[in-house]
Amino acid sequence: LMCCVFCIFTVFVSSSQG
């Protein structure tokens, strides 16, 4: 589960930063 959460968080941050 942690992996999934981490992946989603990374994608969210990446998208936010552009």
Phi and psi in radians as a Rosetta constraint file:
Dihedral C 1 N 2 CA 2 C 2 CIRCULARHARMONIC -0.955 0.35
Dihedral N 2 CA 2 C 2 N 3 CIRCULARHARMONIC -0.701 0.35
Dihedral C 2 N 3 CA 3 C 3 CIRCULARHARMONIC -1.058 0.35
Dihedral N 3 CA 3 C 3 N 4 CIRCULARHARMONIC -0.829 0.35
Dihedral C 3 N 4 CA 4 C 4 CIRCULARHARMONIC -1.044 0.35
Dihedral N 4 CA 4 C 4 N 5 CIRCULARHARMONIC -0.830 0.35
Dihedral C 4 N 5 CA 5 C 5 CIRCULARHARMONIC -1.044 0.35
Dihedral N 5 CA 5 C 5 N 6 CIRCULARHARMONIC -0.774 0.35
Dihedral C 5 N 6 CA 6 C 6 CIRCULARHARMONIC -1.092 0.35
Dihedral N 6 CA 6 C 6 N 7 CIRCULARHARMONIC -0.749 0.35
Dihedral C 6 N 7 CA 7 C 7 CIRCULARHARMONIC -1.077 0.35
Dihedral N 7 CA 7 C 7 N 8 CIRCULARHARMONIC -0.812 0.35
Dihedral C 7 N 8 CA 8 C 8 CIRCULARHARMONIC -1.089 0.35
Dihedral N 8 CA 8 C 8 N 9 CIRCULARHARMONIC -0.746 0.35
Dihedral C 8 N 9 CA 9 C 9 CIRCULARHARMONIC -1.085 0.35
Dihedral N 9 CA 9 C 9 N 10 CIRCULARHARMONIC -0.756 0.35
Dihedral C 9 N 10 CA 10 C 10 CIRCULARHARMONIC -1.086 0.35
Dihedral N 10 CA 10 C 10 N 11 CIRCULARHARMONIC -0.783 0.35
Dihedral C 10 N 11 CA 11 C 11 CIRCULARHARMONIC -1.107 0.35
Dihedral N 11 CA 11 C 11 N 12 CIRCULARHARMONIC -0.725 0.35
Dihedral C 11 N 12 CA 12 C 12 CIRCULARHARMONIC -1.087 0.35
Dihedral N 12 CA 12 C 12 N 13 CIRCULARHARMONIC -0.814 0.35
Dihedral C 12 N 13 CA 13 C 13 CIRCULARHARMONIC -1.113 0.35
Dihedral N 13 CA 13 C 13 N 14 CIRCULARHARMONIC -0.763 0.35
Dihedral C 13 N 14 CA 14 C 14 CIRCULARHARMONIC -1.067 0.35
Dihedral N 14 CA 14 C 14 N 15 CIRCULARHARMONIC -0.753 0.35
Dihedral C 14 N 15 CA 15 C 15 CIRCULARHARMONIC -1.163 0.35
Dihedral N 15 CA 15 C 15 N 16 CIRCULARHARMONIC -0.690 0.35
Dihedral C 15 N 16 CA 16 C 16 CIRCULARHARMONIC -1.113 0.35
Dihedral N 16 CA 16 C 16 N 17 CIRCULARHARMONIC -0.746 0.35
Dihedral C 16 N 17 CA 17 C 17 CIRCULARHARMONIC -1.249 0.35
Dihedral N 17 CA 17 C 17 N 18 CIRCULARHARMONIC -0.437 0.35
